[in-house]
């Protein structure tokens, strides 16, 4: 919904229900995506593995946002880096490394799974597809802005 407010995706996502003032279109799309992920994650596996795939993939998605946040003081614009105290940069480096470690270990199955490689492939594929969809929205956002004019 917020991405619709910022015109990164069609404003259809941000449209509120006239009576209840809720973002029904965003809720509908999110529900469909969650249902699709549940079906895909549970295809041919037990419940514990399906839950672990979804949980670990969501942990990595959050981790990627934190990696970007921790990287700003380390490799961001020089104007930003020179204003940040050294202790903040050190803490950001520690946060970056620990988050990277958490993301890397999230592809390892801590539940009993028949094939750990397939487990890791499912998680990595989920992360890649999710980010490709986001990147696709980012790249075509200009088309949405032109269509709204």
C-alpha positions as CSV (number, residue, x, y, z in Angstrom):
1,X,0.0,0.0,0.0
2,X,2.8,2.5,0.9
3,X,4.6,1.7,-2.3
4,X,1.4,2.8,-4.1
5,X,1.3,6.0,-2.1
6,X,4.9,6.7,-3.2
7,X,4.0,5.9,-6.9
8,X,6.4,3.0,-7.0
9,X,3.6,0.7,-8.1
10,X,0.1,1.4,-9.4
11,X,-2.1,3.6,-7.2
12,X,-4.6,0.8,-7.4
13,X,-2.7,-0.8,-4.5
14,X,-3.1,2.2,-2.3
15,X,-6.8,2.8,-3.0
16,X,-8.9,2.6,0.2
17,X,-12.3,1.1,0.6
18,X,-14.9,3.9,0.5
19,X,-16.7,2.8,3.7
20,X,-14.1,1.0,5.8
21,X,-11.0,3.0,4.7
22,X,-8.9,-0.1,4.5
23,X,-6.5,-0.9,1.6
24,X,-8.6,-3.8,0.3
25,X,-6.7,-4.2,-2.9
26,X,-3.3,-4.5,-1.1
27,X,-4.9,-7.0,1.3
28,X,-6.2,-9.0,-1.6
29,X,-2.8,-9.1,-3.4
30,X,-0.9,-9.9,-0.2
31,X,-3.4,-12.7,0.6
32,X,-3.0,-14.2,-2.8
33,X,0.8,-14.1,-2.6
34,X,0.8,-15.7,0.9
35,X,-1.5,-18.4,-0.3
36,X,0.6,-19.1,-3.3
37,X,3.8,-19.2,-1.2
38,X,2.1,-21.6,1.2
39,X,1.1,-23.9,-1.6
40,X,4.5,-23.8,-3.2
41,X,6.4,-24.2,0.0
42,X,4.4,-27.2,1.1
43,X,4.5,-29.0,-2.3
44,X,5.8,-32.5,-1.6
45,X,7.1,-31.8,1.9
46,X,6.0,-32.1,5.5
47,X,4.6,-29.2,7.5
48,X,7.8,-28.5,9.5
49,X,9.8,-28.1,6.3
50,X,7.2,-25.9,4.6
51,X,7.1,-23.7,7.7
52,X,10.9,-23.6,7.8
53,X,11.2,-22.6,4.2
54,X,8.7,-19.7,4.6
55,X,10.2,-18.6,7.9
56,X,13.8,-18.7,6.8
57,X,13.0,-17.0,3.5
58,X,11.2,-14.2,5.4
59,X,14.2,-13.9,7.8
60,X,16.5,-13.4,4.8
61,X,14.3,-10.8,3.2
62,X,14.4,-8.8,6.5
63,X,18.1,-9.4,6.7
64,X,18.7,-8.0,3.2
65,X,17.0,-4.7,4.3
66,X,19.3,-4.6,7.4
67,X,22.4,-5.3,5.3
68,X,21.5,-2.3,3.2
69,X,21.0,-0.2,6.3
70,X,24.3,-1.3,7.9
71,X,26.1,-0.7,4.6
72,X,25.2,3.0,4.3
73,X,27.8,4.2,6.8
74,X,30.4,1.8,5.4
75,X,30.1,2.2,1.6
76,X,27.5,4.9,1.2
77,X,28.0,8.4,-0.2
78,X,31.1,10.1,1.0
79,X,29.1,13.0,2.4
80,X,27.3,10.5,4.7
81,X,30.4,8.5,5.7
82,X,32.5,11.5,6.8
83,X,29.8,12.7,9.2
84,X,29.4,9.4,11.0
85,X,31.5,8.8,14.1
86,X,34.0,5.9,13.9
87,X,32.2,4.0,16.7
88,X,29.0,4.0,14.6
89,X,30.9,2.7,11.6
90,X,32.4,-0.1,13.7
91,X,29.0,-1.1,15.1
92,X,27.6,-1.0,11.5
93,X,30.4,-3.4,10.4
94,X,29.6,-5.7,13.3
95,X,25.9,-5.5,12.5
96,X,26.5,-6.2,8.8
97,X,28.7,-9.2,9.5
98,X,26.3,-10.7,12.1
99,X,23.3,-10.1,9.7
100,X,25.2,-11.7,6.8
101,X,26.0,-14.7,9.0
102,X,22.3,-15.0,10.0
103,X,21.3,-14.9,6.4
104,X,23.9,-17.4,5.3
105,X,22.8,-19.9,8.0
106,X,19.1,-19.5,7.2
107,X,19.6,-21.7,4.1
108,X,20.6,-24.6,6.3
109,X,17.7,-26.8,7.5
110,X,17.6,-27.0,11.3
111,X,14.5,-29.3,10.9
112,X,14.7,-32.9,9.7
113,X,14.4,-32.7,5.9
114,X,14.9,-35.4,3.3
115,X,17.2,-33.3,1.1
116,X,19.0,-30.3,2.6
117,X,20.1,-29.2,-0.9
118,X,16.5,-28.9,-2.1
119,X,15.7,-27.0,1.1
120,X,18.4,-24.5,0.4
121,X,17.4,-24.2,-3.3
122,X,13.8,-23.5,-2.3
123,X,14.9,-20.7,0.0
124,X,17.3,-19.1,-2.4
125,X,14.8,-19.4,-5.3
126,X,12.1,-17.7,-3.1
127,X,14.5,-14.8,-2.3
128,X,15.5,-14.4,-5.9
129,X,12.0,-14.5,-7.3
130,X,10.8,-12.1,-4.6
131,X,13.6,-9.6,-5.3
132,X,13.1,-9.9,-9.1
133,X,9.5,-9.1,-8.7
134,X,10.4,-6.0,-6.6
135,X,13.1,-5.0,-9.1
136,X,10.5,-5.4,-11.9
137,X,8.2,-3.0,-10.1
138,X,11.0,-0.6,-9.5
139,X,12.1,-0.6,-13.2
140,X,8.6,-0.1,-14.5
141,X,7.4,2.5,-12.0
142,X,7.9,5.2,-14.6
143,X,5.3,3.5,-16.8
144,X,2.8,3.7,-13.9
145,X,3.4,7.4,-13.4
146,X,2.9,8.0,-17.1
147,X,-0.3,6.0,-17.1
148,X,-1.7,8.0,-14.2
149,X,-1.2,11.3,-16.0
